[in-house]
Amino acid sequence: MRRRPSPAMILALVALVVASAGSATAASVLITDSSQVERGSINSGDLANGRGVNTADLTARAKRALAPKAGPQGPEGDRGAQGPAGARGEAGTQGQPGADGTARAFAYVNADGTLDQGNSKGINSVSRAQEGIYCFDLGQTARNAVASADVSSAASDSDLPFGAAPYPSLPITLSGQFRIISDCPTTTQRDAMVRVFNVFTGFEDVPFWVNFN
């Protein structure tokens, strides 16, 4: 079996030929193309210091092998101190008014029969006909009504109207007559009536909310 000469022996022979033949022969003998070198015949030990292979000369596979790989994630660090509060943002534009509610009329009536104008709608007038009886003149005819006593108006627990509840009524025609005509003497205030009755003391003056539909 024929033994292949080593790279070192080849280089030595080339150097001997170059030295014997002069510079003209050296130019024709020197390696100028990779096709002149057999694959695998030159290794890292044959490269001079400072003339190593650049990354541009590597294959894609070699580059992937040399690429740094991410290590395992480290533990979470301590939470930093809270930063200062940011500047207050500018005020937004004012929204559009909402649609009116479905109630035809509502009101807050004080115990003396006066109307809280800031919390009423569709009420022409209201009056206290007698103790615990309030008569209304509405802007529109109502079909039903609900009411609730305002117990939050009491100055103390002893003033709470325990047992007091408002009972709204609407005029009911019976043989051409209003059934609440006797309780509301003012003819213009016979659209509705609220009686505040206390089961312990009878009719009582108590502020209340009322809603008409």
Sequence and secondary structure as in RCSB ss.txt:
>XXXX:A:sequence
MRRRPSPAMILALVALVVASAGSATAASVLITDSSQVERGSINSGDLANGRGVNTADLTARAKRALAPKAGPQGP
EGDRGAQGPAGARGEAGTQGQPGADGTARAFAYVNADGTLDQGNSKGINSVSRAQEGIYCFDLGQTARNAVASAD
VSSAASDSDLPFGAAPYPSLPITLSGQFRIISDCPTTTQRDAMVRVFNVFTGFEDVPFWVNFN
>XXXX:A:secstr
      HHHHHHHHHHHHHHH HHHHHHHS  SGGGS TTS  GGGS TT    GGGS HHHHHHHS        
                          S SEEEEE TTS B GGG BSEEEEEEEETTEEEEEESS  S EEEEE 
GGG SSGGGS TTEEEEEE   EETTEETTTTT  SGGG SEEEEEEETTTEE    EEEEE 
